């Protein structure tokens, strides 16, 4: 089964012809499922930072004994920087 047929289209790219900061994330996740780690990074450089960020949020929800707030903030900033850097790289 080809999962690419079920991916959501980017609204920004569809309406304005410009990629958004998240363009490529779905396809990069599919690359990860196929164990193509380099291809995933090339498709969306923020994929690993995003997954780590989501993992920390999950830990925060599950493990109430520890405080993950500082780590979540640092990963949010780092993920944002990777997203912005990847967006700029794709545009030029």
C-alpha positions as a Markdown table, in Angstrom:
| # | Residue | x | y | z |
|---|---|---|---|---|
| 1 | Unk | 0.0 | 0.0 | 0.0 |
| 2 | Unk | 1.3 | 3.4 | -1.0 |
| 3 | Unk | 0.9 | 5.7 | 2.0 |
| 4 | Unk | 1.8 | 8.8 | -0.1 |
| 5 | Unk | -1.7 | 8.7 | -1.6 |
| 6 | Unk | -3.1 | 9.4 | 1.9 |
| 7 | Unk | -1.0 | 12.4 | 2.8 |
| 8 | Unk | -2.6 | 15.8 | 3.5 |
| 9 | Unk | -1.7 | 18.5 | 1.0 |
| 10 | Unk | 0.0 | 21.7 | 2.3 |
| 11 | Unk | -2.6 | 24.4 | 2.4 |
| 12 | Unk | 0.0 | 27.1 | 2.0 |
| 13 | Unk | 1.6 | 25.5 | -1.0 |
| 14 | Unk | -1.8 | 24.8 | -2.6 |
| 15 | Unk | -3.1 | 28.3 | -2.2 |
| 16 | Unk | 0.0 | 30.5 | -2.5 |
| 17 | Unk | 2.6 | 28.3 | -4.1 |
| 18 | Unk | 4.9 | 28.7 | -1.1 |
| 19 | Unk | 6.1 | 25.9 | 1.2 |
| 20 | Unk | 5.3 | 26.3 | 4.9 |
| 21 | Unk | 7.7 | 25.5 | 7.8 |
| 22 | Unk | 6.3 | 22.0 | 8.1 |
| 23 | Unk | 6.4 | 21.1 | 4.4 |
| 24 | Unk | 8.1 | 17.7 | 4.0 |
| 25 | Unk | 7.3 | 16.5 | 7.5 |
| 26 | Unk | 4.8 | 13.8 | 6.5 |
| 27 | Unk | 7.1 | 12.5 | 3.7 |
| 28 | Unk | 10.1 | 12.5 | 6.1 |
| 29 | Unk | 8.1 | 10.5 | 8.6 |
| 30 | Unk | 7.4 | 7.9 | 5.9 |
| 31 | Unk | 11.2 | 7.8 | 5.1 |
| 32 | Unk | 11.7 | 7.1 | 8.8 |
| 33 | Unk | 9.2 | 4.2 | 8.7 |
| 34 | Unk | 11.2 | 2.8 | 5.7 |
| 35 | Unk | 14.5 | 3.3 | 7.8 |
| 36 | Unk | 15.8 | 5.9 | 5.3 |
| 37 | Unk | 17.2 | 8.1 | 8.0 |
| 38 | Unk | 19.3 | 10.3 | 5.7 |
| 39 | Unk | 16.4 | 10.7 | 3.3 |
| 40 | Unk | 14.2 | 11.8 | 6.2 |
| 41 | Unk | 16.7 | 14.4 | 7.2 |
| 42 | Unk | 17.1 | 15.7 | 3.7 |
| 43 | Unk | 13.3 | 15.9 | 3.2 |
| 44 | Unk | 12.7 | 17.7 | 6.5 |
| 45 | Unk | 15.8 | 18.7 | 8.6 |
| 46 | Unk | 13.7 | 19.2 | 11.8 |
| 47 | Unk | 12.3 | 15.7 | 11.8 |
| 48 | Unk | 14.6 | 14.4 | 14.6 |
| 49 | Unk | 14.3 | 17.5 | 16.8 |
| 50 | Unk | 10.5 | 17.4 | 16.3 |
| 51 | Unk | 10.3 | 13.8 | 17.4 |
| 52 | Unk | 12.5 | 14.5 | 20.4 |
| 53 | Unk | 10.3 | 17.5 | 21.3 |
| 54 | Unk | 7.1 | 15.3 | 21.0 |
| 55 | Unk | 8.8 | 12.6 | 23.1 |
| 56 | Unk | 9.5 | 15.1 | 25.9 |
| 57 | Unk | 5.9 | 16.3 | 25.8 |
| 58 | Unk | 4.8 | 12.6 | 26.1 |
| 59 | Unk | 7.2 | 12.1 | 29.1 |
| 60 | Unk | 5.8 | 15.2 | 30.7 |
| 61 | Unk | 2.3 | 13.7 | 30.4 |
| 62 | Unk | 3.3 | 10.3 | 31.7 |
| 63 | Unk | 5.9 | 11.0 | 34.3 |
| 64 | Unk | 4.4 | 13.4 | 36.8 |
| 65 | Unk | 7.4 | 13.0 | 39.3 |
| 66 | Unk | 9.8 | 15.0 | 37.2 |
| 67 | Unk | 9.7 | 18.5 | 35.7 |
| 68 | Unk | 10.5 | 18.6 | 32.0 |
| 69 | Unk | 9.5 | 22.2 | 31.4 |
| 70 | Unk | 13.0 | 23.5 | 30.8 |
| 71 | Unk | 13.9 | 20.6 | 28.4 |
| 72 | Unk | 10.6 | 21.2 | 26.5 |
| 73 | Unk | 11.3 | 24.9 | 26.1 |
| 74 | Unk | 14.9 | 24.2 | 24.9 |
| 75 | Unk | 13.7 | 21.6 | 22.4 |
| 76 | Unk | 10.9 | 23.9 | 21.2 |
| 77 | Unk | 13.4 | 26.6 | 20.4 |
| 78 | Unk | 15.8 | 24.1 | 18.8 |
| 79 | Unk | 13.0 | 22.6 | 16.7 |
| 80 | Unk | 11.9 | 26.1 | 15.6 |
| 81 | Unk | 15.5 | 26.9 | 14.6 |
| 82 | Unk | 15.8 | 23.7 | 12.6 |
| 83 | Unk | 12.4 | 24.4 | 10.9 |
| 84 | Unk | 13.4 | 27.9 | 10.0 |
| 85 | Unk | 16.9 | 26.8 | 8.8 |
| 86 | Unk | 15.4 | 24.1 | 6.7 |
| 87 | Unk | 12.8 | 26.5 | 5.2 |
| 88 | Unk | 15.5 | 29.0 | 4.3 |
| 89 | Unk | 17.7 | 26.3 | 2.8 |
| 90 | Unk | 14.8 | 25.0 | 0.6 |
| 91 | Unk | 14.0 | 28.5 | -0.6 |
| 92 | Unk | 17.5 | 29.3 | -1.7 |
